[in-house]
């Protein structure tokens, strides 16, 4: 049987390889626990916002919904053991991981203070040691030339942080300041979290920078006239480099610029449950290049006649792993999705969903991709500065959620199609859709090496045709079958490889240089 090597490579690369470094995962379970804890936090926060029936806004510290969500999870306990304070690395947390707010940091145990910049722990002898710091730029922290060095001002006495009516005084060597000095003497690790301002002045994002050691401590006179403690921290070698530049904001498009021009109200022309708008704030292009919007892939007649109908199930009361279900058995006895509709096992080559021949309802948990992702996440086509037209979501997309299908016309390509390869390489260099008429490789046709099948979305396609190429994508491809049983022409479903922020561009590694191979 001939299979697509591009998808095999994607399956192998969806989780970063483990490396023997201080921030690497020794146990994949830890990463899963962290992701589940963060997802539980987001779900709880969403529920609280619904209960209050208010939009997100920062209130007083203890009345804020984000903090209430973290406190609710803490009271529930469950398996969110990450909340416990500890020195050193947090299993499952990687350098560069991004967090919505400070409350999310507490949920995974990265930094357990909602407001203070220094967190610490007390040992059995009553001595305190720093566990983590948040470099939020609220204090007068000096910049340094080396990206692996941080000069951090101690806590207390800053008029920009404390009550303006409180009398200013010199910082004292107590609490967080004392903990940092004790950590310097003990040469223990301190976790560093970087805080970046977003386009919105009231919005911030937090990134884990890795493990540091305190190598120096002194006092200096601050701009407001009082003595403050200053600490020099150096990053431990052997860790992954912090990818996001310290001088730049992290969140590029959390709020839509006021100059954005609406080009089209709905490029799908009513074919999707929710309109898909096209906007442009870059140039004078009025709308994306003309194409025919279709919601289902078009197959050639010779494939449709050869396709076999998929055997259905008789689960009138809903499919379950606890009772015999042929659709579940096709997926090795395990549901491919959890109760929230997210993929549970990315290593599956093909996912078999319930189809028209099944007696279960349309709400069955094994029909995720058929319910559509475009409507759930409100996709939007937009003009990019460095590429052509792209697509993004107006809503937060949780990891492993279904986003959309890549739809077009299935065509037969010559195996040695140089034009196909040239277009792929050109598309990757320009970081656009992989070539001028976007194709996605499916498989070889009939076992012949002289031709192969691909989806051509140049003239007819859906919103998936606007997904641009990236070597570091936030989407991955999952092959799905539900309306027939022919593995040569599966539905090419796009799922979120990681959590995707609102207004962040959706990208895919097309990797067109990899060709089909015999298994």
N, C-alpha and C positions, 0 to 999 in steps of 0.2 A: 504494500500500500504506500502511495506517495503522500507525504505530508509537507506542511509548510515550515521551513526552518526558521523563518522570522518569528513565528509564534513560539517555537521551542526555545529560541534564544530569549524571548521576552519572559517566558515562564521561569527560566533559569536566573534572570537578572532582576526580577521584581523585588527581591529582598537583597540589600547590599551584602557582599561577601563578608564573612567574619574575618577580622584581622586581630593579631595578638597585640592589641594596644590597650591603654588604660581605660578608654571610653568604649571599647567594643563589647558586644553582647556575648556572654558565655553560654547563655541559655535563651533560645528563641522564645520560650514561654514568657520571659520577663518583658520582652517587647510587646507581646500580645496583651499582657496584663496592663501595661501602660496605656496602650491604645484603647483597651476596653474601659479603663478608668476615665480617660479623657472623653470617650464617647458617652459614658454614663453621665459625666459632668455636663456635657452639652445638652443631652436629653433632659436632664434635671433643670438646667437653666431655661431651656425652651418651655418646659412645663410651668415654671415659676412665672415667666413672662406672660404666659397664657392666663394663669390664675389672676395675675394683677391686671391683665388686659392693658398693658402699657408697652410702649416702644422702649428700646434700650436707652438708658440715660444714667449718668453717674449721680448717685444720691449720696447721703451721708454714709460713711464707711460701713456701718453695721446694718444699714437699711438697703444696701445695694443688692440687686438680684444675683450678681455673680458670686458675691461672698455668701449669700444665703444658700446658693446651690452647693457650694463647697462644704458649708457647715452641715447641710442636710445629708450629704454623702458621708461625712465624718460621723454623724450620729447613727446612721444606718450601719456603719462598719463594713459589713459584708466582707469582701476580699481585697478591699483597697488598702492593703498593708503598706503601700508606698508612702502613706501619710506620716509614717513614723520617721522621726529625725535620725539621721545617720551621717557620719563623716565619710567623705570619698564619693566614688561614683554611685549613681543610682542605676541598678540593673534595668536595662530596657531603654534608657535615655541616651541619645546620641548627640554628638556635637552638631550644631546647626538646627536642632529641633526647635520649632516655633510654637509659642503658646499665646493664646488670646489675651490673657490678663494674669494678674498675680494670683487670683483665685485658682486658676488652672495649674499654676506652679505648686500650690499647696496640695492639690489633689494627688500629684505624682511624687510628692515629697522632695521636689527639687529645691524649693525655698518655702518654708512654712510660716512666713510672716506676711500678713496682708498689706502692711504699710511700711514696716521698718526695712531698711536696706541690708542689715546684718542679722543673720540667723545663727543661733548657737545652741550647743547642747552641754549638759552638765554631766561629768563623770561620777563614779562612785565616791570619789574623794571630795566632791563639791566644786571642783575646778571646771571652769567653762572654756569651751573651744568653739571657734567659728566653724559652721558647716557650709555656709553659702553667703554670697553677697549679690545684690542687684545693683549694677552700675546704671543708674537712671538719669545721670547728668543733672540732678537737682542740686547737688553740691558742686563746689568749685574744684572739680577733679582736673589735674593737669594732664595735658596731652603728652605723649611720648612718641619717639620715632619708631620704636619696635612694636609691631602688632602683638607680640607675645609678652608685653610688659604693661602693667596697669598701675597708675597712681590713684589711690582711693582715699577720699577724705572720710574721717570718722563720723559718728552720729552724734547729734545733739547740738543745740545752739544756733542752727542755721535759720535766719529770719525768713528764708524762702520756703521753709518746711514747717517750722513750729508756729505757734500762735503769735501773731504780731504784737499782742499786748503783753506777752511774757517777757520778762527782763532778760536781755542777752547776757550770757556768761561764757567763760572758758569751758571747753569740753573737758569732761572728766574721764579718767581711765577706769571705766566701769561698763557693765553690760557688753554691748557689741564691740566697743573699742578694746576692752580687756580681753574679750574672747579672741580677737584678731592677734593681739600681742602674744597671748598664750599659744596660739596656733603657730606663730613665728618661732617661738622657743621650742615647741614640740616638732616643728617641721612637718606638720600635718597638712593634708590637702584641704583646699577650700574651693567649692564650686562657684563659678562665675556665670552670672546671667546678664546679658546685655539688653538694655531697653532702648527701643528706637521710636521716635515720633512718626506717626503716619501723617498723611496729608491733612487729616482733620486734627486740629490742635488738641482736642480732647481724647484722641485715640492713640494707643500705643501698642506695640507688639514686643514680645520677649523672646530672646534666642539664647539657647544654652551654648556657652563658649568653651566649656571644658574645665579641667582641674588646674588650679594654681597653687603656689606656695607663697606665703608671706615672707619676704626676704629683708624687709626694712621697716622701721617705725620711727617717726620723729614728730615734733610739733612745729607749727608755723603760725604766723599771724594772718588771719583771713581778711578779706576785703571789708567785712563788717566790724573789724577791729578786735576780735577775740581770738584766743589761741584754739587751734583745732589740731587733732591728731591726723597724721598722714601715714598711709601704709603703701609700701611698694610690693606688688605681687608679680610673680613671674610664672608664665605658663609652663606646665610640665611637658617635656619633650615626648615624642612618640604618639601624640594625639592627632586626630584628623584636623586639618586646618579649618578655621572658622571661615566659611565661604562668603558670608555677607560683609561687604566693606563697612567699616565702623563709621565712616563719614556720610553714609547714605541712609535715607529712610528705608524702612522695610516694606511697607505696604504701599504699592504704587497706585492702586485704583480702588481704595476702599470707598471713596465717595466720587460720584460722577462729576467731572468738571462742568461748570455752568455753560461752557461754550459748545458742548456736544450738540450736534445737529442730527435730528431724526430723519433718516433717509427713507425708510419704509416701515410701515406699522406691522407688517407680517409677511416675511419672505415665503412662508409656507402656503400662503393664500388659503388659509383655513384648513389645511390638511393635518395640522397638529392641534391637539386639544387647547394649547396655550399659544397665542401669537408669538412669533420670533421676530423681534425688531432688528433693524439694521441702523447703526449710528456711525457718525464720522465727525471727528474733530481735528483731523490731520490735514486734509486737503480739500479740493473742490469736487471730488468724485461724488456723484449724487447717489449712487447705489452700487452694490456688487455687480460684477459682470452677469449678463443674462444667462439663465439656465432654467430648465423645467424642474420644478420641485415635485418629487415623488416620495411617498412614505414607505414603499415596499420595493425591495430589489427585484429587478426584471431579469428573468433567466431565459436563455435560448431554448427553442423548442426541443432540441435533442436531449437537453438535460431534464426538462420537465417531464418528458415521456419516460425517461429512465429512472426518475426519482421514485423511491418506494415510500409508501405511506407509513408513518411511525405508529407502532402499536400503542394504543391508549390504555388508561387505567379505569377501574370501576369504583373509584373512591368517591362516592356520592357525598359523604360526610367530611370530605377533605383528606388530602394525602397525609400520611404519617409514617415515620420510621418504625413505629411500634407494630404496624400491621403490614402484611404483604402488599407492596405497591410496585408494579413493573417499572414505573418511571423512577422511583427511588433506587431500585435495583440497578438500573442502567447507570446511575451515578455512584456505583459501588456501595449501595446501601445507605448513603448519607445524603441529606438534603444539600444542594449546592448553595443555598441561601439561608441566612438566619431569619429570625422573626421580624427583623427590621428591613429585610430585603437586600442584605449585603452579602457579597461572596464570602464563603467560609473556607474554601480550599482553592487557591489560585493555581495549583499544580495540575488541575484537571485539564486535559487536552480539549475535550468537548463536554459541554453541559447539556444534558437532556432535560428539557422542560416539558411540562404537560401541554398537550396541544388540543386540536379540534376533536380528536378521537377520544379524548378523556371525558369522564363524567363528573369530574370535580368542577367547582365553580371558578369564575374568573378571578376571584380573590385568593385562590390557592397560592401558598407561599412558593410554589414551584412554577410560577408564571411571571416572574419579576420583569423580564425584559419586554414582555408583551403588553405590560401596562404603561410603558413609555416613561422615559426619564426627562424628556424635553419639558413636559408640563410641570414636573415636580421641582425642577431647578431653574426654570425660567431662563432659558438660554438666549443669548443675544449675540448677533454678528456685529463686529466693529472693525474699523480701519486701524491697522497698526502702523507705527512709525517705521519700524525696521523691516516689516514684511508686507504682505498684501492684506487681504481681509482675514480676520481671525474670529474665533468664537469664545465666549466666556459665559459664566453663570452669574446671575444676579443674586443667587442664594449660596449659602454654605453647602458644599458637597462633602459628606462624610466619606472616608476611605472605603473602598470596595463597593460603592454605590453605583448602580447602573445610570449612565449619563445619556447615551443615545446609540442608535445603530448607524453603522457606516453603510449607506444605501446608494445604489447606482445600477448600472447595467453590467451583467456578467458577460465578459468577452473572452475570446480565445486569443492568446498571444503566442507568437513564435518564441521558442525557447531561447534562441540567440537573437534577441531583439536589442540591437545596440542603441536604438533611439530610446527605448524604455530605460536602459541603464543610464544613458547620458542625462535624460530628464530627471531621473532619481538623484544623481549626483549634483546637478544644478539646483534642484529644490532643497537639498540638504545644506548646500553652501549658503543659500539665501535664506535658510530657515523658514521656507514657505511650505505650503502643501507640496509634497515631494516632487511634483512635476506639473506642467501646464494643464494636463488632463489627469487629475488625480486617480490613481489606481491602487487597489490593495490586493496583494497576492493571496489567492486561495489555495490552489493545489494544481498538480499536473492533471491533464485531461486524459482519462482512460488509460493511464499508465504509460503514455507516450512522452518521451523526453523532448519531442519536437515542438510541443505546445503546452501551455498552461492556462489556467483560468485566473481572471482578475476582475475586480469590480472597477468599472470606469464611471466616475462621477463627474466627468467633464461637462456633458450636456444635460444629463438627468441625474439628480441626486437629492440629498436632504441636507440638513444643517451639518452633518458630519463631514461634508466635503470642505468645510472651512477650517477644520482642525489643522493647524500647522505642525511642521516637523520640529522636534527638539531632541537633542541627545540626552536631555534630562527631563523626560516628560512627566506629566501628572496623570496621564491616562494609560491604560493598557487594553489590549484586545483579548476578548474571550469568545471563542466559537460556540455557538448555541444552535441546537436543533429542536424544533417543536412541530413544524408543519409537514415534515418529511423525514426520512431516515438516511438520506444520502450524505455521507461525510465529506463529499467533494465540494459541496456548496452550502456550507453552514451560514447562519447569520453572523455577521461580524459585529459584535457588541462591544462598545467602549465603556469601560468601568474606571472609576477613580483609583489611581494607584496610591494616592495619599489624600489627606484632607486638603480640599481646595477652597481658598478664601473667595468671598464675593468679589467679582470683577477681576479675578486672576485669569489670564488666558489659559485655555485648555489646549494641551499639546500632546503629541504622540510621536514615538520613535518609529518612523516608517521603515528605516533600515533596509532600503530597497536593494542594497548590494547583495543581500543574502538571497539565494535562489532555492527553489524546491529541490529536495533530495529524496532518494528512496530510503524508506525506513529500514 
